[in-house]
Amino acid sequence: MFCYQCEQTAQGSACTSYGACGKDPETAAVQDLLVHAVKAISMYAHRAGQLGAREAEVDRFAAEALFSTLTNVNFDPEQLAHYVRQAAEMRDTARRMYEKACADNGSEPETLSGPAAWKPAGDLDELIRKGEAV
């Protein structure tokens, strides 16, 4: 666990084994994975936006998902896992929006890597392991 997102962090730098706020390492890992997944959404949505395409549902989801990672907002790993799965769907929606915007503008879409290439896992344990990896 490495969490540095709030004013409660251990010795003012980061919590490394258990959150000073009560967050456990598993929750922190799923939150990290959710942030990674929102980066994937953003990679496509930003490029689509540059071509004039926007989807309010994608924008709202990204903000809601990021808010759920704030300390003391949501420490339920199952609810966070639900957000991660939704994030994969929103990433795909944003990718399709970007590809359509490229087609409409007569340009070739970029092949994105990194967070954009992320694949969701099946169960919570797999999500935790993926979160630890990112």
The first five atom37 places (N, CA, C, CB, O) and aatype in JSON, in Angstrom:
{
  "aatype": [12, 13, 4, 18, 5, 4, 6, 5, 16, 0, 5, 7, 15, 0, 4, 16, 15, 18, 7, 0, 4, 7, 11, 3, 14, 6, 16, 0, 0, 19, 5, 3, 10, 10, 19, 8, 0, 19, 11, 0, 9, 15, 12, 18, 0, 8, 1, 0, 7, 5, 10, 7, 0, 1, 6, 0, 6, 19, 3, 1, 13, 0, 0, 6, 0, 10, 13, 15, 16, 10, 16, 2, 19, 2, 13, 3, 14, 6, 5, 10, 0, 8, 18, 19, 1, 5, 0, 0, 6, 12, 1, 3, 16, 0, 1, 1, 12, 18, 6, 11, 0, 4, 0, 3, 2, 7, 15, 6, 14, 6, 16, 10, 15, 7, 14, 0, 0, 17, 11, 14, 0, 7, 3, 10, 3, 6, 10, 9, 1, 11, 7, 6, 0, 19],
  "atom_mask": [
    [1, 1, 1, 1, 1],
    [1, 1, 1, 1, 1],
    [1, 1, 1, 1, 1],
    [1, 1, 1, 1, 1],
    [1, 1, 1, 1, 1],
    [1, 1, 1, 1, 1],
    [1, 1, 1, 1, 1],
    [1, 1, 1, 1, 1],
    [1, 1, 1, 1, 1],
    [1, 1, 1, 1, 1],
    [1, 1, 1, 1, 1],
    [1, 1, 1, 0, 1],
    [1, 1, 1, 1, 1],
    [1, 1, 1, 1, 1],
    [1, 1, 1, 1, 1],
    [1, 1, 1, 1, 1],
    [1, 1, 1, 1, 1],
    [1, 1, 1, 1, 1],
    [1, 1, 1, 0, 1],
    [1, 1, 1, 1, 1],
    [1, 1, 1, 1, 1],
    [1, 1, 1, 0, 1],
    [1, 1, 1, 1, 1],
    [1, 1, 1, 1, 1],
    [1, 1, 1, 1, 1],
    [1, 1, 1, 1, 1],
    [1, 1, 1, 1, 1],
    [1, 1, 1, 1, 1],
    [1, 1, 1, 1, 1],
    [1, 1, 1, 1, 1],
    [1, 1, 1, 1, 1],
    [1, 1, 1, 1, 1],
    [1, 1, 1, 1, 1],
    [1, 1, 1, 1, 1],
    [1, 1, 1, 1, 1],
    [1, 1, 1, 1, 1],
    [1, 1, 1, 1, 1],
    [1, 1, 1, 1, 1],
    [1, 1, 1, 1, 1],
    [1, 1, 1, 1, 1],
    [1, 1, 1, 1, 1],
    [1, 1, 1, 1, 1],
    [1, 1, 1, 1, 1],
    [1, 1, 1, 1, 1],
    [1, 1, 1, 1, 1],
    [1, 1, 1, 1, 1],
    [1, 1, 1, 1, 1],
    [1, 1, 1, 1, 1],
    [1, 1, 1, 0, 1],
    [1, 1, 1, 1, 1],
    [1, 1, 1, 1, 1],
    [1, 1, 1, 0, 1],
    [1, 1, 1, 1, 1],
    [1, 1, 1, 1, 1],
    [1, 1, 1, 1, 1],
    [1, 1, 1, 1, 1],
    [1, 1, 1, 1, 1],
    [1, 1, 1, 1, 1],
    [1, 1, 1, 1, 1],
    [1, 1, 1, 1, 1],
    [1, 1, 1, 1, 1],
    [1, 1, 1, 1, 1],
    [1, 1, 1, 1, 1],
    [1, 1, 1, 1, 1],
    [1, 1, 1, 1, 1],
    [1, 1, 1, 1, 1],
    [1, 1, 1, 1, 1],
    [1, 1, 1, 1, 1],
    [1, 1, 1, 1, 1],
    [1, 1, 1, 1, 1],
    [1, 1, 1, 1, 1],
    [1, 1, 1, 1, 1],
    [1, 1, 1, 1, 1],
    [1, 1, 1, 1, 1],
    [1, 1, 1, 1, 1],
    [1, 1, 1, 1, 1],
    [1, 1, 1, 1, 1],
    [1, 1, 1, 1, 1],
    [1, 1, 1, 1, 1],
    [1, 1, 1, 1, 1],
    [1, 1, 1, 1, 1],
    [1, 1, 1, 1, 1],
    [1, 1, 1, 1, 1],
    [1, 1, 1, 1, 1],
    [1, 1, 1, 1, 1],
    [1, 1, 1, 1, 1],
    [1, 1, 1, 1, 1],
    [1, 1, 1, 1, 1],
    [1, 1, 1, 1, 1],
    [1, 1, 1, 1, 1],
    [1, 1, 1, 1, 1],
    [1, 1, 1, 1, 1],
    [1, 1, 1, 1, 1],
    [1, 1, 1, 1, 1],
    [1, 1, 1, 1, 1],
    [1, 1, 1, 1, 1],
    [1, 1, 1, 1, 1],
    [1, 1, 1, 1, 1],
    [1, 1, 1, 1, 1],
    [1, 1, 1, 1, 1],
    [1, 1, 1, 1, 1],
    [1, 1, 1, 1, 1],
    [1, 1, 1, 1, 1],
    [1, 1, 1, 1, 1],
    [1, 1, 1, 1, 1],
    [1, 1, 1, 0, 1],
    [1, 1, 1, 1, 1],
    [1, 1, 1, 1, 1],
    [1, 1, 1, 1, 1],
    [1, 1, 1, 1, 1],
    [1, 1, 1, 1, 1],
    [1, 1, 1, 1, 1],
    [1, 1, 1, 1, 1],
    [1, 1, 1, 0, 1],
    [1, 1, 1, 1, 1],
    [1, 1, 1, 1, 1],
    [1, 1, 1, 1, 1],
    [1, 1, 1, 1, 1],
    [1, 1, 1, 1, 1],
    [1, 1, 1, 1, 1],
    [1, 1, 1, 1, 1],
    [1, 1, 1, 0, 1],
    [1, 1, 1, 1, 1],
    [1, 1, 1, 1, 1],
    [1, 1, 1, 1, 1],
    [1, 1, 1, 1, 1],
    [1, 1, 1, 1, 1],
    [1, 1, 1, 1, 1],
    [1, 1, 1, 1, 1],
    [1, 1, 1, 1, 1],
    [1, 1, 1, 0, 1],
    [1, 1, 1, 1, 1],
    [1, 1, 1, 1, 1],
    [1, 1, 1, 1, 1]
  ],
  "atom_positions": [
    [[0.85, -1.18, 0.0], [0.0, 0.0, 0.0], [0.88, 1.23, 0.0], [-0.96, 0.01, 1.21], [1.88, 1.3, 0.72]],
    [[0.52, 2.19, -0.81], [1.17, 3.49, -0.8], [0.09, 4.51, -1.08], [2.34, 3.58, -1.85], [-0.37, 4.65, -2.22]],
    [[-0.32, 5.22, -0.05], [-1.4, 6.19, -0.2], [-0.93, 7.54, 0.31], [-2.67, 5.73, 0.57], [-0.47, 7.67, 1.44]],
    [[-1.05, 8.55, -0.54], [-0.62, 9.89, -0.17], [-1.68, 10.93, -0.53], [0.7, 10.23, -0.86], [-1.36, 12.09, -0.79]],
    [[-2.95, 10.51, -0.55], [-3.97, 11.38, -1.08], [-4.65, 12.31, -0.07], [-4.98, 10.56, -1.73], [-5.52, 13.09, -0.47]],
    [[-4.31, 12.26, 1.19], [-5.03, 13.13, 2.11], [-4.11, 13.76, 3.15], [-6.12, 12.36, 2.81], [-2.92, 13.48, 3.2]],
    [[-4.69, 14.61, 3.95], [-3.94, 15.3, 4.99], [-3.66, 14.42, 6.19], [-4.69, 16.53, 5.43], [-2.93, 14.83, 7.09]],
    [[-4.22, 13.22, 6.23], [-4.02, 12.32, 7.36], [-2.82, 11.39, 7.18], [-5.26, 11.51, 7.59], [-2.55, 10.58, 8.06]],
    [[-2.11, 11.48, 6.07], [-1.05, 10.53, 5.77], [-0.02, 10.45, 6.9], [-0.36, 10.92, 4.48], [0.26, 11.43, 7.58]],
    [[0.52, 9.26, 7.07], [1.49, 9.01, 8.14], [2.71, 9.91, 7.98], [1.92, 7.52, 8.15], [3.3, 9.98, 6.91]],
    [[3.08, 10.59, 9.03], [4.21, 11.52, 9.06], [4.17, 12.54, 7.92], [5.5, 10.75, 9.0], [5.22, 13.06, 7.52]],
    [[2.99, 12.84, 7.41], [2.83, 13.85, 6.39], [3.36, 13.46, 5.02], [0.0, 0.0, 0.0], [3.48, 14.32, 4.15]],
    [[3.69, 12.19, 4.8], [4.21, 11.8, 3.48], [3.32, 10.76, 2.81], [5.63, 11.27, 3.61], [2.8, 11.01, 1.73]],
    [[3.15, 9.59, 3.42], [2.29, 8.57, 2.82], [2.05, 7.45, 3.81], [2.93, 8.01, 1.53], [2.88, 7.19, 4.69]],
    [[0.94, 6.8, 3.68], [0.65, 5.6, 4.47], [1.12, 4.41, 3.64], [-0.89, 5.48, 4.84], [0.82, 4.31, 2.45]],
    [[1.85, 3.5, 4.27], [2.46, 2.41, 3.52], [2.02, 1.02, 3.94], [3.92, 2.5, 3.63], [2.29, 0.05, 3.22]],
    [[1.35, 0.87, 5.06], [0.89, -0.47, 5.44], [-0.61, -0.47, 5.69], [1.64, -0.96, 6.67], [-1.3, -1.42, 5.32]],
    [[-1.11, 0.55, 6.32], [-2.54, 0.7, 6.6], [-2.8, 2.19, 6.7], [-2.98, -0.06, 7.92], [-1.98, 2.92, 7.27]],
    [[-3.91, 2.66, 6.18], [-4.18, 4.09, 6.19], [-4.44, 4.64, 7.58], [0.0, 0.0, 0.0], [-5.13, 4.01, 8.38]],
    [[-3.9, 5.82, 7.86], [-4.18, 6.5, 9.11], [-5.68, 6.76, 9.24], [-3.4, 7.83, 9.2], [-6.21, 6.91, 10.34]],
    [[-6.37, 6.8, 8.1], [-7.81, 7.04, 8.05], [-8.6, 5.75, 8.24], [-8.19, 7.69, 6.74], [-9.82, 5.8, 8.38]],
    [[-7.93, 4.6, 8.24], [-8.62, 3.33, 8.37], [-8.7, 2.54, 7.07], [0.0, 0.0, 0.0], [-9.23, 1.43, 7.05]],
    [[-8.19, 3.1, 5.99], [-8.24, 2.4, 4.7], [-7.3, 1.2, 4.73], [-7.86, 3.35, 3.54], [-6.16, 1.3, 5.18]],
    [[-7.8, 0.06, 4.23], [-6.96, -1.13, 4.17], [-6.25, -1.21, 2.82], [-7.81, -2.41, 4.41], [-6.67, -0.55, 1.87]],
    [[-5.19, -2.0, 2.73], [-4.43, -2.08, 1.48], [-5.24, -2.58, 0.28], [-3.25, -2.99, 1.69], [-4.98, -2.16, -0.85]],
    [[-6.2, -3.45, 0.51], [-7.01, -3.96, -0.59], [-7.86, -2.85, -1.21], [-7.91, -5.09, -0.11], [-7.96, -2.74, -2.43]],
    [[-8.46, -2.03, -0.35], [-9.25, -0.9, -0.83], [-8.37, 0.07, -1.59], [-9.96, -0.19, 0.33], [-8.75, 0.56, -2.66]],
    [[-7.19, 0.35, -1.05], [-6.26, 1.26, -1.72], [-5.89, 0.74, -3.1], [-5.0, 1.44, -0.87], [-5.79, 1.52, -4.05]],
    [[-5.68, -0.58, -3.23], [-5.31, -1.16, -4.52], [-6.44, -1.01, -5.54], [-4.96, -2.64, -4.36], [-6.18, -0.69, -6.7]],
    [[-7.67, -1.24, -5.12], [-8.8, -1.1, -6.05], [-8.99, 0.37, -6.42], [-10.11, -1.68, -5.43], [-9.31, 0.68, -7.57]],
    [[-8.79, 1.28, -5.47], [-8.85, 2.7, -5.79], [-7.77, 3.07, -6.81], [-8.7, 3.56, -4.52], [-8.04, 3.83, -7.74]],
    [[-6.56, 2.55, -6.64], [-5.49, 2.82, -7.6], [-5.86, 2.3, -8.98], [-4.16, 2.18, -7.13], [-5.59, 2.96, -9.99]],
    [[-6.47, 1.13, -9.04], [-6.9, 0.58, -10.32], [-7.99, 1.45, -10.95], [-7.4, -0.86, -10.15], [-8.02, 1.64, -12.16]],
    [[-8.88, 1.96, -10.13], [-9.94, 2.82, -10.64], [-9.35, 4.11, -11.23], [-10.95, 3.15, -9.54], [-9.79, 4.56, -12.28]],
    [[-8.38, 4.69, -10.56], [-7.72, 5.88, -11.11], [-7.07, 5.53, -12.45], [-6.66, 6.44, -10.11], [-7.16, 6.3, -13.41]],
    [[-6.42, 4.39, -12.53], [-5.8, 3.93, -13.77], [-6.86, 3.8, -14.87], [-5.08, 2.57, -13.55], [-6.63, 4.21, -16.01]],
    [[-8.0, 3.23, -14.53], [-9.09, 3.05, -15.49], [-9.65, 4.4, -15.95], [-10.2, 2.2, -14.88], [-10.0, 4.55, -17.12]],
    [[-9.73, 5.37, -15.06], [-10.21, 6.7, -15.45], [-9.2, 7.38, -16.37], [-10.47, 7.58, -14.2], [-9.58, 8.14, -17.27]],
    [[-7.92, 7.12, -16.17], [-6.91, 7.63, -17.1], [-7.18, 7.09, -18.5], [-5.48, 7.24, -16.64], [-7.04, 7.81, -19.49]],
    [[-7.57, 5.81, -18.59], [-7.87, 5.21, -19.89], [-9.05, 5.92, -20.55], [-8.18, 3.71, -19.72], [-9.0, 6.24, -21.74]],
    [[-10.08, 6.17, -19.78], [-11.25, 6.89, -20.3], [-10.81, 8.25, -20.81], [-12.35, 7.04, -19.21], [-11.18, 8.67, -21.91]],
    [[-10.02, 8.93, -20.01], [-9.58, 10.28, -20.34], [-8.72, 10.34, -21.59], [-8.82, 10.88, -19.18], [-8.79, 11.3, -22.36]],
    [[-7.91, 9.31, -21.79], [-7.06, 9.29, -22.98], [-7.91, 9.35, -24.25], [-6.18, 8.03, -22.99], [-7.58, 10.07, -25.19]],
    [[-9.0, 8.59, -24.27], [-9.88, 8.61, -25.43], [-10.76, 9.85, -25.45], [-10.74, 7.36, -25.45], [-10.91, 10.49, -26.5]],
    [[-11.35, 10.2, -24.32], [-12.27, 11.33, -24.27], [-11.57, 12.64, -24.62], [-12.92, 11.43, -22.89], [-12.15, 13.49, -25.3]],
    [[-10.34, 12.81, -24.16], [-9.59, 14.03, -24.47], [-9.37, 14.15, -25.98], [-8.24, 14.05, -23.73], [-9.58, 15.21, -26.56]],
    [[-8.94, 13.07, -26.59], [-8.7, 13.09, -28.04], [-10.0, 13.32, -28.82], [-8.04, 11.78, -28.5], [-10.02, 14.05, -29.81]],
    [[-11.08, 12.7, -28.36], [-12.37, 12.93, -29.0], [-12.78, 14.39, -28.86], [-13.45, 12.01, -28.4], [-13.28, 15.0, -29.81]],
    [[-12.57, 14.94, -27.67], [-12.91, 16.34, -27.43], [-12.14, 17.29, -28.33], [0.0, 0.0, 0.0], [-12.68, 18.31, -28.77]],
    [[-10.89, 16.97, -28.61], [-10.11, 17.8, -29.52], [-10.69, 17.8, -30.93], [-8.66, 17.31, -29.57], [-10.45, 18.72, -31.71]],
    [[-11.46, 16.77, -31.24], [-12.11, 16.68, -32.55], [-13.57, 17.12, -32.49], [-12.03, 15.24, -33.08], [-14.32, 16.97, -33.46]],
    [[-13.97, 17.67, -31.36], [-15.32, 18.21, -31.22], [-16.36, 17.25, -30.7], [0.0, 0.0, 0.0], [-17.55, 17.57, -30.68]],
    [[-15.94, 16.06, -30.26], [-16.9, 15.07, -29.76], [-16.85, 15.01, -28.24], [-16.62, 13.68, -30.36], [-15.78, 14.94, -27.64]],
    [[-18.02, 15.03, -27.63], [-18.13, 14.91, -26.17], [-19.31, 14.03, -25.85], [-18.27, 16.31, -25.49], [-20.27, 13.94, -26.62]],
    [[-19.22, 13.39, -24.71], [-20.31, 12.55, -24.23], [-20.47, 12.85, -22.75], [-20.03, 11.0, -24.48], [-19.6, 12.52, -21.95]],
    [[-21.57, 13.48, -22.37], [-21.79, 13.89, -20.99], [-21.72, 12.71, -20.03], [-23.15, 14.59, -20.86], [-21.2, 12.85, -18.92]],
    [[-22.22, 11.56, -20.44], [-22.2, 10.38, -19.58], [-20.77, 9.97, -19.24], [-22.94, 9.2, -20.26], [-20.48, 9.6, -18.1]],
    [[-19.88, 10.04, -20.2], [-18.48, 9.7, -19.97], [-17.85, 10.7, -19.0], [-17.69, 9.68, -21.31], [-17.16, 10.31, -18.05]],
    [[-18.09, 11.98, -19.23], [-17.53, 13.02, -18.36], [-18.04, 12.88, -16.93], [-17.88, 14.41, -18.9], [-17.27, 12.98, -15.97]],
    [[-19.34, 12.65, -16.78], [-19.94, 12.5, -15.44], [-19.35, 11.28, -14.72], [-21.47, 12.37, -15.54], [-19.02, 11.35, -13.54]],
    [[-19.24, 10.17, -15.45], [-18.71, 8.97, -14.83], [-17.28, 9.19, -14.35], [-18.76, 7.79, -15.81], [-16.95, 8.79, -13.24]],
    [[-16.45, 9.82, -15.15], [-15.05, 10.04, -14.76], [-14.99, 10.85, -13.47], [-14.28, 10.77, -15.88], [-14.21, 10.53, -12.57]],
    [[-15.78, 11.89, -13.37], [-15.78, 12.71, -12.15], [-16.3, 11.92, -10.95], [-16.64, 13.97, -12.36], [-15.72, 11.99, -9.86]],
    [[-17.37, 11.17, -11.14], [-17.94, 10.37, -10.05], [-16.96, 9.28, -9.59], [-19.26, 9.72, -10.49], [-16.79, 9.06, -8.4]],
    [[-16.32, 8.63, -10.54], [-15.37, 7.57, -10.2], [-14.18, 8.13, -9.43], [-14.88, 6.85, -11.47], [-13.76, 7.56, -8.43]],
    [[-13.64, 9.25, -9.89], [-12.52, 9.86, -9.17], [-12.93, 10.29, -7.77], [-11.97, 11.06, -9.95], [-12.18, 10.12, -6.81]],
    [[-14.13, 10.85, -7.65], [-14.61, 11.27, -6.32], [-14.69, 10.08, -5.38], [-15.97, 11.94, -6.43], [-14.43, 10.22, -4.18]],
    [[-15.04, 8.91, -5.9], [-15.16, 7.73, -5.04], [-13.82, 7.27, -4.48], [-15.81, 6.59, -5.82], [-13.79, 6.46, -3.56]],
    [[-12.72, 7.78, -5.02], [-11.4, 7.39, -4.52], [-10.89, 8.32, -3.44], [-10.41, 7.35, -5.66], [-9.84, 8.06, -2.84]],
    [[-11.59, 9.41, -3.17], [-11.14, 10.34, -2.15], [-11.22, 9.7, -0.77], [-11.97, 11.63, -2.18], [-12.16, 8.95, -0.48]],
    [[-10.27, 9.98, 0.05], [-10.23, 9.4, 1.38], [-11.52, 9.71, 2.14], [-9.01, 9.93, 2.16], [-12.06, 10.82, 2.06]],
    [[-11.99, 8.72, 2.85], [-13.19, 8.79, 3.67], [-14.48, 8.92, 2.88], [-13.07, 9.94, 4.61], [-15.53, 9.21, 3.45]],
    [[-14.42, 8.73, 1.58], [-15.62, 8.77, 0.77], [-16.16, 7.36, 0.55], [-15.35, 9.46, -0.57], [-17.36, 7.13, 0.7]],
    [[-15.28, 6.42, 0.19], [-15.75, 5.08, -0.14], [-14.65, 4.07, 0.16], [-16.19, 5.01, -1.62], [-13.65, 4.0, -0.55]],
    [[-14.84, 3.29, 1.2], [-13.88, 2.24, 1.54], [-14.46, 0.85, 1.29], [-13.45, 2.37, 3.0], [-13.99, -0.13, 1.87]],
    [[-15.46, 0.76, 0.44], [-16.09, -0.52, 0.13], [-15.47, -1.1, -1.13], [-17.63, -0.36, -0.03], [-15.76, -0.62, -2.23]],
    [[-14.6, -2.11, -1.01], [-13.94, -2.66, -2.19], [-14.9, -3.2, -3.24], [-13.0, -3.75, -1.78], [-14.62, -3.1, -4.43]],
    [[-16.02, -3.75, -2.82], [-16.99, -4.27, -3.79], [-17.61, -3.14, -4.61], [-18.09, -5.06, -3.07], [-17.79, -3.28, -5.82]],
    [[-17.94, -2.02, -3.96], [-18.49, -0.88, -4.69], [-17.44, -0.3, -5.63], [-19.0, 0.21, -3.71], [-17.75, 0.08, -6.76]],
    [[-16.21, -0.23, -5.16], [-15.13, 0.26, -6.01], [-14.91, -0.68, -7.2], [-13.83, 0.42, -5.2], [-14.64, -0.23, -8.31]],
    [[-15.02, -1.99, -6.97], [-14.89, -2.97, -8.05], [-15.99, -2.75, -9.1], [-14.95, -4.41, -7.49], [-15.75, -2.89, -10.3]],
    [[-17.17, -2.41, -8.62], [-18.28, -2.1, -9.54], [-17.9, -0.9, -10.42], [-19.59, -1.81, -8.75], [-18.13, -0.92, -11.62]],
    [[-17.32, 0.13, -9.8], [-16.87, 1.31, -10.56], [-15.8, 0.91, -11.58], [-16.32, 2.38, -9.61], [-15.81, 1.41, -12.71]],
    [[-14.89, 0.02, -11.2], [-13.84, -0.4, -12.12], [-14.46, -1.08, -13.34], [-12.84, -1.36, -11.42], [-14.05, -0.83, -14.47]],
    [[-15.43, -1.93, -13.11], [-16.09, -2.62, -14.23], [-16.85, -1.62, -15.11], [-17.06, -3.7, -13.7], [-16.83, -1.73, -16.34]],
    [[-17.49, -0.67, -14.48], [-18.17, 0.38, -15.25], [-17.14, 1.2, -16.03], [-19.0, 1.3, -14.3], [-17.41, 1.62, -17.16]],
    [[-15.98, 1.42, -15.43], [-14.94, 2.2, -16.09], [-14.5, 1.53, -17.38], [-13.74, 2.39, -15.16], [-14.22, 2.21, -18.37]],
    [[-14.43, 0.21, -17.38], [-14.07, -0.5, -18.62], [-15.12, -0.24, -19.7], [-13.94, -2.03, -18.35], [-14.78, -0.06, -20.87]],
    [[-16.39, -0.23, -19.32], [-17.45, 0.06, -20.27], [-17.36, 1.5, -20.77], [-18.82, -0.2, -19.64], [-17.53, 1.76, -21.96]],
    [[-17.1, 2.44, -19.87], [-16.99, 3.85, -20.25], [-15.76, 4.07, -21.13], [-16.92, 4.74, -19.01], [-15.79, 4.89, -22.06]],
    [[-14.68, 3.36, -20.84], [-13.49, 3.47, -21.69], [-13.83, 3.04, -23.11], [-12.33, 2.61, -21.13], [-13.41, 3.68, -24.07]],
    [[-14.58, 1.95, -23.22], [-14.98, 1.47, -24.55], [-15.91, 2.46, -25.24], [-15.66, 0.11, -24.43], [-15.83, 2.66, -26.45]],
    [[-16.8, 3.08, -24.48], [-17.67, 4.12, -25.03], [-16.83, 5.3, -25.53], [-18.71, 4.6, -23.97], [-17.06, 5.8, -26.63]],
    [[-15.87, 5.73, -24.72], [-15.01, 6.84, -25.1], [-14.16, 6.48, -26.32], [-14.1, 7.25, -23.92], [-13.93, 7.32, -27.19]],
    [[-13.7, 5.24, -26.39], [-12.91, 4.8, -27.55], [-13.76, 4.86, -28.82], [-12.38, 3.35, -27.34], [-13.3, 5.36, -29.86]],
    [[-14.99, 4.36, -28.75], [-15.87, 4.41, -29.92], [-16.16, 5.85, -30.32], [-17.19, 3.67, -29.63], [-16.2, 6.17, -31.51]],
    [[-16.36, 6.73, -29.33], [-16.61, 8.14, -29.61], [-15.4, 8.75, -30.33], [-16.9, 8.92, -28.29], [-15.56, 9.49, -31.3]],
    [[-14.2, 8.43, -29.86], [-12.98, 8.92, -30.48], [-12.83, 8.39, -31.91], [-11.75, 8.52, -29.63], [-12.52, 9.15, -32.82]],
    [[-13.06, 7.11, -32.09], [-12.94, 6.52, -33.42], [-13.95, 7.13, -34.39], [-13.12, 5.0, -33.35], [-13.62, 7.37, -35.55]],
    [[-15.18, 7.37, -33.92], [-16.18, 8.0, -34.77], [-15.79, 9.43, -35.1], [-17.56, 7.97, -34.09], [-15.95, 9.87, -36.24]],
    [[-15.28, 10.16, -34.12], [-14.84, 11.54, -34.37], [-13.71, 11.57, -35.38], [-14.4, 12.21, -33.06], [-13.65, 12.46, -36.23]],
    [[-12.81, 10.6, -35.3], [-11.73, 10.52, -36.29], [-12.31, 10.27, -37.68], [-10.72, 9.4, -35.92], [-11.94, 10.93, -38.65]],
    [[-13.22, 9.31, -37.77], [-13.84, 8.99, -39.07], [-14.57, 10.21, -39.62], [-14.81, 7.8, -38.93], [-14.48, 10.51, -40.81]],
    [[-15.3, 10.91, -38.76], [-16.03, 12.1, -39.19], [-15.1, 13.21, -39.66], [-16.92, 12.61, -38.07], [-15.47, 14.02, -40.51]],
    [[-13.89, 13.25, -39.11], [-12.91, 14.28, -39.46], [-11.9, 13.8, -40.5], [-12.18, 14.75, -38.22], [-10.98, 14.53, -40.85]],
    [[-12.08, 12.58, -40.98], [-11.19, 12.05, -42.0], [-9.78, 11.78, -41.51], [0.0, 0.0, 0.0], [-8.83, 11.87, -42.28]],
    [[-9.65, 11.46, -40.24], [-8.32, 11.17, -39.7], [-8.27, 9.74, -39.17], [-7.96, 12.17, -38.58], [-9.3, 9.11, -38.93]],
    [[-7.08, 9.25, -39.0], [-6.86, 7.9, -38.5], [-6.7, 7.95, -36.99], [-5.61, 7.26, -39.17], [-5.89, 8.73, -36.49]],
    [[-7.46, 7.15, -36.22], [-7.3, 7.17, -34.76], [-5.94, 6.6, -34.35], [-8.43, 6.37, -34.09], [-5.43, 5.67, -34.97]],
    [[-5.39, 7.17, -33.3], [-4.14, 6.64, -32.74], [-4.42, 5.29, -32.08], [-3.53, 7.64, -31.71], [-5.53, 5.05, -31.58]],
    [[-3.43, 4.43, -32.07], [-3.51, 3.21, -31.29], [-2.89, 3.54, -29.94], [-2.76, 1.99, -32.01], [-1.69, 3.78, -29.84]],
    [[-3.71, 3.56, -28.91], [-3.25, 3.98, -27.6], [-2.79, 2.78, -26.77], [-4.36, 4.73, -26.87], [-3.29, 1.67, -26.92]],
    [[-1.83, 3.03, -25.91], [-1.32, 1.98, -25.04], [-1.42, 2.46, -23.59], [0.16, 1.61, -25.41], [-2.16, 3.4, -23.3]],
    [[-0.71, 1.82, -22.71], [-0.75, 2.2, -21.29], [-2.12, 1.95, -20.72], [0.0, 0.0, 0.0], [-2.71, 0.9, -20.95]],
    [[-2.64, 2.91, -19.96], [-3.96, 2.71, -19.34], [-5.05, 2.37, -20.36], [-4.35, 3.95, -18.57], [-5.97, 1.61, -20.05]],
    [[-4.95, 2.91, -21.56], [-6.0, 2.67, -22.57], [-6.09, 1.19, -22.96], [-5.73, 3.5, -23.81], [-7.14, 0.74, -23.42]],
    [[-5.0, 0.45, -22.79], [-4.98, -0.96, -23.17], [-5.35, -1.88, -22.0], [-3.61, -1.33, -23.7], [-5.34, -3.11, -22.15]],
    [[-5.67, -1.3, -20.86], [-5.99, -2.07, -19.66], [-7.21, -2.94, -19.88], [-6.22, -1.13, -18.46], [-8.16, -2.54, -20.55]],
    [[-7.17, -4.13, -19.3], [-8.3, -5.07, -19.36], [-8.78, -5.34, -17.94], [-7.88, -6.41, -20.07], [-7.97, -5.6, -17.05]],
    [[-10.09, -5.28, -17.71], [-10.6, -5.55, -16.36], [-10.45, -7.02, -15.98], [-12.07, -5.13, -16.25], [-10.39, -7.89, -16.85]],
    [[-10.4, -7.26, -14.71], [-10.28, -8.63, -14.18], [-11.66, -9.13, -13.79], [-9.31, -8.68, -12.97], [-12.62, -8.36, -13.7]],
    [[-11.75, -10.42, -13.55], [-13.02, -11.04, -13.23], [-13.51, -10.79, -11.82], [0.0, 0.0, 0.0], [-14.61, -10.27, -11.63]],
    [[-12.71, -11.17, -10.82], [-13.2, -11.06, -9.45], [-12.39, -10.03, -8.66], [-13.13, -12.43, -8.76], [-11.41, -9.46, -9.15]],
    [[-12.83, -9.79, -7.44], [-12.22, -8.77, -6.61], [-10.75, -9.05, -6.34], [-12.97, -8.65, -5.29], [-9.93, -8.13, -6.36]],
    [[-10.39, -10.3, -6.1], [-8.99, -10.63, -5.84], [-8.11, -10.27, -7.04], [-8.84, -12.12, -5.51], [-7.01, -9.75, -6.87]],
    [[-8.6, -10.56, -8.24], [-7.84, -10.19, -9.45], [-7.73, -8.68, -9.6], [-8.5, -10.79, -10.7], [-6.68, -8.17, -9.99]],
    [[-8.81, -7.97, -9.28], [-8.77, -6.51, -9.35], [-7.75, -5.96, -8.37], [-10.16, -5.91, -9.06], [-7.01, -5.02, -8.68]],
    [[-7.7, -6.54, -7.18], [-6.72, -6.09, -6.18], [-5.31, -6.3, -6.71], [-6.91, -6.85, -4.83], [-4.46, -5.41, -6.59]],
    [[-5.04, -7.46, -7.28], [-3.7, -7.73, -7.83], [-3.35, -6.75, -8.96], [-3.6, -9.19, -8.34], [-2.22, -6.27, -9.05]],
    [[-4.33, -6.48, -9.83], [-4.08, -5.52, -10.91], [-3.84, -4.13, -10.35], [-5.27, -5.5, -11.89], [-2.99, -3.39, -10.84]],
    [[-4.6, -3.77, -9.31], [-4.4, -2.47, -8.67], [-3.03, -2.35, -8.06], [0.0, 0.0, 0.0], [-2.4, -1.29, -8.13]],
    [[-2.55, -3.41, -7.45], [-1.21, -3.39, -6.87], [-0.15, -3.23, -7.96], [-0.95, -4.67, -6.08], [0.9, -2.62, -7.73]],
    [[-0.44, -3.77, -9.14], [0.52, -3.7, -10.24], [0.6, -2.3, -10.88], [0.16, -4.72, -11.29], [1.64, -1.9, -11.4]],
    [[-0.52, -1.57, -10.83], [-0.5, -0.24, -11.46], [-0.13, 0.83, -10.45], [-1.86, 0.07, -12.08], [-0.07, 2.01, -10.8]]
  ]
}
